[in-house]
């Protein structure tokens, strides 16, 4: 556990750090929310808005849960950077001015920059799932704040549970050890409420997933983790892709891709079976359709799965192949249209024949 720094090691500007100790005198009517206290207060608001006492699917509660959860994440991550060095929370540390910082006249770093600096400079590991949860939360907040957001409350609750879990661990492991004993005791009482609220949200997610496992039994070979809520309830089939936890439905998007081309062209490829641009690689089902093959290429249009694909050596389209056993020369890989060099590849490339 990291030892609390000496007073001289803590950045001085009280506007950003503040002295949060038992008995700290604050004039009546003055706001007193130093960074860690401010972040924990946001977390309390999140669990209150998503708590068991709210009305089901209350959109206003979900709105403020998103806004306050993202605010908590930003405040807490940047607070750690502030303890490392005040310039680390400035968007461009190379142009940072101490005078501008102390007056609050500066542009702070983004959440993505904060996570990168925590990893590369402070040496704090943020796992891919945690980073994904924080990035999704940041995107939700930006849409809600600037453009408007329409989302399932169940999606938000699943994301909130993941982001809250990370922030509680981040507080326990990295921030609270930097406080003196009195401050830790004071914040412990606040965090007790946050932990209780988190348990309620996680219990909801767990209870719903337990129920869904019974409903989805027998579909494990067609079930994935949802790209929205990350719950193992995303069931795919021919021209269908629906999450049974959060309700996200990608069926219409798949049909549009089939009709008008690859909206997901950076991630998808042309299926060798049906020629639709809806083939995705590295798909992991809850139970592999073929034992011993954990990842597949899967076509969302025709429901085909492929364990071994290669690129045609002439037109570069995906084509089924056999794995090289290393006992002889590698066979030439050609798609059906290129076999025999019937015509130049540019005449059928990306057309399906």
Protein Blocks (a to p, Z undefined) as FASTA:
>chain_A
ZZdddfklpcfblmlnopadehiacdehiacddfklmmmmmmmmmmmmmmmkbcehilkl
mmmmmmmmmmmmmmmmmmmmmmmomklmpfblmlgcfklmmnopacdddfklmmmmmmmm
nopacdfklmmmmmmmmmmmmmmmmnopaddfklmmmmmmmmmmmmmmmmmmmmmmmpcf
klmmmmmmmmmmmmmmmmmmmmmmmmmmmmmmmmmgoilmmcccdfklopafbccdehia
cdfknopafklmmmmmmmnopfklmmmccdfklopacbcehiacfbdfbghiabccddfk
lopacfbdcddfklopacdddddehlaccdddddfklgoplbafklmgonoZZ
